[in-house]
Amino acid sequence: MYINSAFADEYAESKYTKALRGSLAKVKANIVQILPCLIENATNRRWIENKNIKHVNNANGGWYRYDTYFSVPVKAENEDDVWENFYMATLVVRINDQGLFLHDIINIKKKHISRENQI
């Protein structure tokens, strides 16, 4: 799977991204730092036909969608209380003659919180 400059544009400017608010917008902005982990954890690949004329050339083989999961550490103000927020998301991968290209990350949902006191 490749990541090219088109990913940055779609990642930051997609309809999904523009509609995000609050903590999920912050999470999406920060998970770009862990892309290798997101790809490594990807499961449940499914193929979707390309139905959008604007992607007729860059996704002529359709799309793959993968489920992935990740966690984000959170520190309280006193920095002694640390916990993990766990999330699920969908990787959107376009298929064309040159290969597979990561297109966007969508459907980000918080699953649960694990709290631990760490000193």
N, CA, C and O of each residue as an XYZ file, in Angstrom:
476
protein
N       0.854     -1.171      0.000
C       0.000      0.000      0.000
C       0.896      1.230      0.000
O       1.845      1.326      0.779
N       0.579      2.172     -0.890
C       1.370      3.387     -1.030
C       0.633      4.579     -0.425
O      -0.594      4.595     -0.324
N       1.414      5.563     -0.031
C       0.868      6.831      0.433
C       1.529      7.905     -0.418
O       2.751      8.047     -0.396
N       0.735      8.659     -1.166
C       1.303      9.712     -2.002
C       0.711     11.062     -1.627
O      -0.053     11.159     -0.666
N       1.053     12.095     -2.370
C       0.634     13.458     -2.029
C      -0.889     13.635     -2.110
O      -1.435     14.507     -1.433
N      -1.565     12.851     -2.899
C      -3.028     12.957     -2.982
C      -3.676     12.588     -1.649
O      -4.758     13.081     -1.329
N      -3.024     11.728     -0.871
C      -3.556     11.349      0.436
C      -3.680     12.567      1.341
O      -4.704     12.740      2.001
N      -2.664     13.405      1.383
C      -2.685     14.582      2.270
C      -3.854     15.491      1.946
O      -4.522     15.986      2.854
N      -4.111     15.717      0.672
C      -5.237     16.580      0.269
C      -6.568     15.984      0.696
O      -7.405     16.679      1.272
N      -6.766     14.711      0.419
C      -8.032     14.067      0.761
C      -8.193     13.958      2.270
O      -9.279     14.188      2.801
N      -7.125     13.612      2.951
C      -7.143     13.440      4.399
C      -7.572     14.727      5.101
O      -8.341     14.685      6.062
N      -7.084     15.854      4.629
C      -7.367     17.138      5.276
C      -8.620     17.828      4.743
O      -9.229     18.629      5.451
N      -9.007     17.531      3.520
C     -10.072     18.306      2.870
C     -11.318     17.512      2.497
O     -12.198     18.044      1.822
N     -11.416     16.263      2.915
C     -12.587     15.462      2.538
C     -13.842     15.970      3.236
O     -13.761     16.670      4.245
N     -14.992     15.616      2.695
C     -16.266     15.979      3.326
C     -16.339     15.419      4.738
O     -16.831     16.081      5.652
N     -15.844     14.188      4.914
C     -15.856     13.561      6.238
C     -15.035     14.387      7.224
O     -15.487     14.668      8.334
N     -13.831     14.772      6.817
C     -12.953     15.541      7.708
C     -13.559     16.893      8.052
O     -13.518     17.315      9.207
N     -14.112     17.565      7.075
C     -14.697     18.889      7.314
C     -15.901     18.822      8.248
O     -16.212     19.802      8.924
N     -16.574     17.688      8.294
C     -17.749     17.541      9.159
C     -17.377     17.162     10.597
O     -18.213     17.267     11.495
N     -16.135     16.724     10.824
C     -15.723     16.329     12.178
C     -15.651     17.536     13.098
O     -15.268     18.630     12.684
N     -16.022     17.320     14.342
C     -15.964     18.375     15.357
C     -15.367     17.803     16.637
O     -15.378     16.591     16.850
N     -14.854     18.671     17.470
C     -14.414     18.299     18.803
C     -13.258     17.321     18.827
O     -12.313     17.426     18.045
N     -13.354     16.366     19.741
C     -12.241     15.449     19.983
C     -11.958     14.542     18.780
O     -10.804     14.177     18.557
N     -12.975     14.171     18.005
C     -12.723     13.312     16.844
C     -11.907     14.039     15.773
O     -11.087     13.420     15.094
N     -12.125     15.331     15.621
C     -11.316     16.114     14.679
C      -9.862     16.137     15.133
O      -8.945     16.029     14.319
N      -9.664     16.276     16.418
C      -8.314     16.285     16.984
C      -7.652     14.919     16.803
O      -6.471     14.834     16.465
N      -8.419     13.857     17.029
C      -7.893     12.504     16.864
C      -7.472     12.287     15.414
O      -6.380     11.776     15.163
N      -8.313     12.663     14.461
C      -7.959     12.453     13.055
C      -6.714     13.248     12.688
O      -5.868     12.764     11.936
N      -6.595     14.458     13.211
C      -5.420     15.269     12.912
C      -4.139     14.621     13.441
O      -3.076     14.771     12.840
N      -4.234     13.912     14.548
C      -3.042     13.343     15.177
C      -2.705     11.919     14.752
O      -1.550     11.511     14.877
N      -3.669     11.148     14.256
C      -3.362      9.744     13.935
C      -2.517      9.584     12.679
O      -2.027      8.491     12.393
N      -2.347     10.648     11.944
C      -1.472     10.559     10.775
C      -0.063     10.149     11.198
O       0.691      9.600     10.395
N       0.291     10.409     12.441
C       1.615     10.046     12.958
C       1.778      8.541     13.148
O       2.903      8.050     13.244
N       0.671      7.805     13.202
C       0.750      6.354     13.430
C       0.205      5.559     12.240
O      -0.311      4.455     12.419
N       0.314      6.106     11.044
C      -0.201      5.414      9.851
C       0.330      3.984      9.707
O      -0.453      3.091      9.385
N       1.621      3.728      9.929
C       2.076      2.332      9.793
C       1.324      1.370     10.721
O       1.009      0.248     10.327
N       1.039      1.807     11.947
C       0.290      0.954     12.888
C      -1.139      0.738     12.407
O      -1.672     -0.366     12.517
N      -1.755      1.777     11.881
C      -3.130      1.647     11.385
C      -3.201      0.637     10.250
O      -4.116     -0.185     10.191
N      -2.234      0.706      9.358
C      -2.202     -0.220      8.226
C      -1.908     -1.642      8.710
O      -2.519     -2.602      8.241
N      -0.975     -1.767      9.642
C      -0.621     -3.078     10.177
C      -1.793     -3.740     10.894
O      -1.947     -4.959     10.829
N      -2.619     -2.952     11.574
C      -3.760     -3.489     12.322
C      -5.009     -3.679     11.461
O      -6.037     -4.135     11.963
N      -4.936     -3.341     10.194
C      -6.115     -3.389      9.324
C      -6.603     -4.824      9.121
O      -5.816     -5.740      8.886
N      -7.918     -4.992      9.218
C      -8.559     -6.294      9.023
C      -9.842     -6.094      8.218
O     -10.215     -4.969      7.887
N     -10.497     -7.190      7.916
C     -11.826     -7.174      7.287
C     -11.834     -6.403      5.964
O     -12.642     -5.493      5.779
N     -10.946     -6.763      5.058
C     -10.901     -6.108      3.751
C     -12.163     -6.437      2.966
O     -12.588     -7.590      2.892
N     -12.750     -5.400      2.383
C     -13.905     -5.593      1.509
C     -13.784     -4.659      0.308
O     -13.298     -3.533      0.424
N     -14.236     -5.148     -0.850
C     -14.139     -4.398     -2.095
C     -15.433     -3.643     -2.342
O     -16.524     -4.155     -2.090
N     -15.298     -2.412     -2.841
C     -16.454     -1.595     -3.192
C     -16.225     -1.037     -4.593
O     -15.148     -0.527     -4.904
N     -17.231     -1.141     -5.416
C     -17.154     -0.625     -6.779
C     -17.055      0.893     -6.764
O     -17.667      1.553     -5.925
N     -16.278      1.447     -7.699
C     -16.190      2.897     -7.838
C     -17.450      3.413     -8.520
O     -17.739      3.035     -9.656
N     -18.190      4.257     -7.849
C     -19.429      4.796     -8.407
C     -19.355      6.294     -8.650
O     -20.329      6.899     -9.099
N     -18.209      6.898     -8.359
C     -18.065      8.340     -8.494
C     -17.241      8.660     -9.734
O     -16.096      8.219     -9.845
N     -17.797      9.406    -10.650
C     -17.138      9.718    -11.920
C     -15.823     10.462    -11.708
O     -14.913     10.341    -12.527
N     -15.706     11.231    -10.620
C     -14.465     11.988    -10.418
C     -13.271     11.079    -10.104
O     -12.123     11.511    -10.216
N     -13.526      9.835     -9.715
C     -12.441      8.908     -9.422
C     -12.274      7.843    -10.502
O     -11.640      6.816    -10.258
N     -12.823      8.066    -11.670
C     -12.781      7.064    -12.733
C     -11.346      6.717    -13.136
O     -11.079      5.575    -13.508
N     -10.426      7.670    -13.071
C      -9.035      7.390    -13.452
C      -8.173      6.929    -12.282
O      -7.360      6.019    -12.438
N      -8.341      7.549    -11.103
C      -7.432      7.207    -10.010
C      -7.921      6.036     -9.151
O      -7.190      5.570     -8.278
N      -9.144      5.558     -9.385
C      -9.645      4.371     -8.678
C     -10.384      3.473     -9.662
O     -11.504      3.034     -9.403
N      -9.738      3.208    -10.797
C     -10.413      2.430    -11.843
C     -10.631      0.969    -11.445
O     -11.397      0.260    -12.098
N      -9.967      0.515    -10.384
C     -10.180     -0.851     -9.891
C     -11.134     -0.909     -8.720
O     -11.363     -1.980     -8.158
N     -11.696      0.233     -8.342
C     -12.609      0.280     -7.210
C     -11.884      0.673     -5.935
O     -10.864      1.360     -5.971
N     -12.423      0.228     -4.813
C     -11.919      0.609     -3.497
C     -11.856     -0.598     -2.588
O     -12.667     -1.517     -2.702
N     -10.904     -0.595     -1.695
C     -10.922     -1.502     -0.562
C     -11.216     -0.673      0.674
O     -10.785      0.475      0.788
N     -11.945     -1.261      1.584
C     -12.132     -0.675      2.909
C     -11.657     -1.694      3.923
O     -11.946     -2.885      3.816
N     -10.930     -1.211      4.899
C     -10.401     -2.044      5.979
C     -10.836     -1.451      7.309
O     -10.936     -0.232      7.449
N     -11.091     -2.305      8.275
C     -11.310     -1.849      9.638
C      -9.954     -1.805     10.329
O      -9.106     -2.669     10.102
N      -9.754     -0.813     11.160
C      -8.527     -0.722     11.930
C      -8.852     -0.197     13.318
O      -9.951      0.300     13.563
N      -7.911     -0.309     14.203
C      -8.113      0.148     15.574
C      -6.823      0.770     16.083
O      -5.736      0.465     15.594
N      -6.958      1.643     17.068
C      -5.790      2.308     17.645
C      -6.183      2.896     18.988
O      -7.366      2.981     19.320
N      -5.182      3.299     19.756
C      -5.448      3.959     21.025
C      -4.653      5.256     21.080
O      -3.622      5.412     20.425
N      -5.162      6.170     21.877
C      -4.518      7.464     22.066
C      -4.333      7.666     23.564
O      -5.313      7.662     24.309
N      -3.088      7.845     24.020
C      -2.884      8.097     25.448
C      -3.349      9.502     25.820
O      -3.174     10.450     25.053
N      -3.939      9.623     26.995
C      -4.436     10.913     27.483
C      -3.904     11.102     28.899
O      -3.964     10.193     29.728
N      -3.379     12.301     29.161
C      -2.893     12.625     30.504
C      -3.801     13.668     31.122
O      -4.255     14.594     30.449
N      -4.063     13.508     32.413
C      -4.845     14.493     33.145
C      -3.957     15.703     33.432
O      -2.753     15.680     33.176
N      -4.564     16.745     33.960
C      -3.816     17.971     34.241
C      -2.650     17.727     35.185
O      -1.589     18.329     35.021
N      -2.830     16.857     36.169
C      -1.740     16.592     37.112
C      -0.701     15.631     36.536
O       0.321     15.382     37.175
N      -0.936     15.104     35.377
C      -0.063     14.203     34.627
C       0.259     12.894     35.338
O       1.065     12.110     34.836
N      -0.357     12.637     36.506
C      -0.191     11.347     37.173
C      -1.261     10.364     36.718
O      -1.061      9.151     36.763
N      -2.372     10.883     36.290
C      -3.479     10.046     35.833
C      -3.396      9.920     34.312
O      -3.567     10.902     33.590
N      -3.135      8.709     33.837
C      -2.985      8.454     32.407
C      -3.975      7.373     32.009
O      -4.157      6.392     32.730
N      -4.612      7.553     30.866
C      -5.510      6.528     30.365
C      -5.420      6.469     28.851
O      -4.812      7.326     28.210
N      -6.032      5.449     28.305
C      -6.042      5.244     26.857
C      -7.470      5.351     26.348
O      -8.378      4.739     26.908
N      -7.667      6.111     25.311
C      -8.930      6.109     24.578
C      -8.739      5.185     23.377
O      -7.790      5.351     22.610
N      -9.625      4.227     23.214
C      -9.545      3.264     22.114
C     -10.548      3.637     21.027
O     -11.680      4.026     21.315
N     -10.114      3.512     19.770
C     -10.926      3.925     18.626
C     -10.924      2.834     17.559
O     -10.002      2.023     17.471
N     -11.971      2.839     16.763
C     -12.056      2.051     15.536
C     -12.172      3.053     14.394
O     -12.670      4.162     14.587
N     -11.715      2.668     13.209
C     -11.810      3.534     12.039
C     -11.809      2.662     10.787
O     -11.557      1.459     10.847
N     -12.094      3.290      9.666
C     -12.082      2.617      8.369
C     -11.038      3.259      7.477
O     -11.052      4.472      7.270
N     -10.122      2.438      6.940
C      -9.158      2.912      5.953
C      -9.791      2.763      4.581
O     -10.317      1.702      4.246
N      -9.742      3.818      3.794
C     -10.247      3.787      2.425
C      -9.031      3.747      1.505
O      -8.188      4.643      1.532
N      -8.952      2.693      0.687
C      -7.801      2.473     -0.188
C      -8.297      2.402     -1.621
O      -9.187      1.615     -1.944
N      -7.714      3.230     -2.477
C      -8.127      3.194     -3.887
C      -7.249      2.221     -4.650
O      -6.060      2.075     -4.366
N      -7.856      1.559     -5.623
C      -7.173      0.548     -6.422
C      -7.061      1.078     -7.838
O      -8.064      1.463     -8.440
N      -5.841      1.102     -8.376
C      -5.682      1.451     -9.790
C      -4.541      0.636    -10.385
O      -3.987     -0.243     -9.725
N      -4.198      0.928    -11.620
C      -3.198      0.132    -12.332
C      -1.817      0.187    -11.692
O      -1.011     -0.721    -11.894
N      -1.531      1.236    -10.923
C      -0.229      1.385    -10.285
C      -0.157      0.703     -8.916
O       0.934      0.544     -8.369
N      -1.283      0.303     -8.363
C      -1.273     -0.377     -7.076
C      -2.378      0.092     -6.145
O      -3.423      0.572     -6.583
N      -2.123     -0.059     -4.847
C      -3.071      0.338     -3.808
C      -2.559      1.606     -3.141
O      -1.386      1.691     -2.780
N      -3.443      2.600     -2.976
C      -3.062      3.883     -2.400
C      -4.027      4.247     -1.280
O      -5.244      4.259     -1.470
N      -3.469      4.543     -0.115
C      -4.298      5.001      0.991
C      -4.952      6.309      0.586
O      -4.271      7.235      0.146
N      -6.264      6.393      0.731
C      -7.024      7.550      0.267
C      -7.529      8.406      1.426
O      -7.431      9.632      1.375
N      -8.069      7.773      2.471
C      -8.597      8.536      3.598
C      -8.827      7.586      4.775
O      -8.774      6.364      4.635
N      -9.081      8.181      5.926
C      -9.472      7.444      7.124
C     -10.803      8.028      7.572
O     -10.911      9.226      7.835
N     -11.821      7.166      7.656
C     -13.169      7.645      7.949
C     -13.793      6.813      9.074
O     -13.182      5.875      9.585
N     -15.008      7.174      9.442
C     -15.796      6.433     10.439
C     -15.042      6.220     11.749
O     -15.082      5.130     12.320
N     -14.363      7.249     12.222
C     -13.625      7.157     13.480
C     -14.627      7.183     14.618
O     -15.449      8.094     14.723
N     -14.548      6.160     15.478
C     -15.481      6.050     16.600
C     -14.732      5.624     17.845
O     -13.925      4.696     17.814
N     -15.011      6.319     18.956
C     -14.418      5.927     20.231
C     -15.126      4.672     20.708
O     -16.354      4.598     20.697
N     -14.338      3.677     21.132
C     -14.916      2.417     21.591
C     -14.986      2.346     23.108
O     -16.045      2.040     23.657
N     -13.891      2.620     23.797
C     -13.934      2.630     25.258
C     -12.688      3.303     25.808
O     -11.762      3.639     25.069
N     -12.687      3.489     27.106
C     -11.585      4.144     27.795
C     -11.023      3.168     28.824
O     -11.777      2.498     29.528
N      -9.719      3.093     28.905
C      -9.050      2.283     29.924
C      -8.271      3.236     30.816
O      -7.317      3.871     30.366
N      -8.670      3.336     32.074
C      -7.992      4.237     33.001
C      -7.031      3.467     33.893
O      -7.352      2.401     34.419
N      -5.847      4.037     34.045
C      -4.841      3.469     34.942
C      -4.145      4.626     35.641
O      -3.854      5.644     35.013
N      -3.879      4.483     36.916
C      -3.069      5.457     37.622
C      -1.614      5.059     37.442
O      -1.197      3.972     37.842
N      -0.869      5.936     36.850
C       0.546      5.678     36.671
C       1.337      6.810     37.299
O       1.000      7.982     37.127
N       2.369      6.469     38.014
C       3.185      7.491     38.674
C       4.606      7.414     38.155
O       5.461      8.190     38.582
